[in-house]
């Protein structure tokens, strides 16, 4: 098992790899794979999973539900027991989820093993801090990808994603993202109506993910610092990005979708009042509120705003929805439900779909039919919007998009291996630098 990973070296080496691979884009592995499926008259879709926790295994099951011709052929995770657990969880799909031992990989380099297997696409679902490394490697190897949100935890990672995104179309690859609301029929119909003017000009939004607590894994003194932090990854910003990035990115993505752009600037507040034990809850906050400012739709239209609110505190009012305000109406959106009030009232009446399966269907169809699909920039911009909100809350500073995206912030440790890793301090607004 390889026990070492260095993102700085990886960024340097993959820049050259991407440049060389781009020259061979027309002959990418996945372009050949798509032709092979059509030429044989078969629709076998070979899938690998990198990150075999709950979301990776769930996405694998969704991929198998999407088509009877899909099959899981490679698994990779840092921990061997998670690979075994994924195999057990997917056993109900029979031979379509039986992965030979030679195509099961563990360790920090497990992603390289999975990508080396002939695949039609790879599911990337490790803790988000690793996502840019894995995505860049997948695109360099000519792999289509399903990339779970968020796609980075810092501006350095976002810049890696955007650089690789430019190669996706050049190499005739397909990428779908885990922002499943963009594949949910109620959201799609509502957004089409909004874009056709059903609520007039979009002027503001309020987006929420307010809920109670989530799981956590207590530290084990028999494990190294790195292992303890990775197993409890939700609560360490270098791994999850904090819950505004890891979870609330869904709602921020809808605000961006409705506005037709990313925010231009923001100011935010946040902190931790309930989850204060650093041994259990690392260095993340338990509540955020961000005021995002968007440029006007046209030169003669005023600036637009979105209020973003997220918290994970037991005993508090729950709310997960997006409310979009226009000059002629209001759209209320949540999973499986959508309605418009105002001059053009409307209520979504279904049928509803499972967006987690639909995003896999859409990717598989694009691969097999050869139709374009590249959601990389979209999910990268929404992730960066959430990162900018976190940076503003952690520091207390007001930030512009350009300042945040250009930040040298790199939360990943210089060298990741099983061993000691001091826990990052809890941010203090007014004292924590905005650009570090």
Buried (B, 14 or more C-beta within 10 A) or exposed (E): EEBEBBBEEBBEEBBEBBEEBBEEBEEBBBBEBBEEBEEEEEEBBBBBBBBBBBBBBBBBBBBBBBBEBBBBBBBBBBBBEBBBBBBEBBEEBEEBBEBEEEBBBBBBBBBBBBBBBBBBBBBBBBBBBBBBBBBBBBBBBBBBBBBBBBBBBBBBBBBBBBBBBBBBBBBBBBBBBBBBBBBBBBBBBBBEBBEEBBBBBBBBBBBBBBBEEEEBBEBEEEBBBBBBBBBBBBBBBBBBBBBBBBBBBBBBBBBBBBBEBBBBBBBBBBBBEBBEEBEEBBBBBBBBBBBBBBBEBEEEEEEBBBBBBBBBBEEBEEBBBBBBBBEEBBBBBBBBBBBBEBEBEBEBEEEEBBBBBBBBBBBBBBBBEEEEBBBBBBBBBBBBBBBBBBBBBBBBBBBBBEBBBEBEBBBBBEEBBBEEBEBBEBBEBEEBEBBE
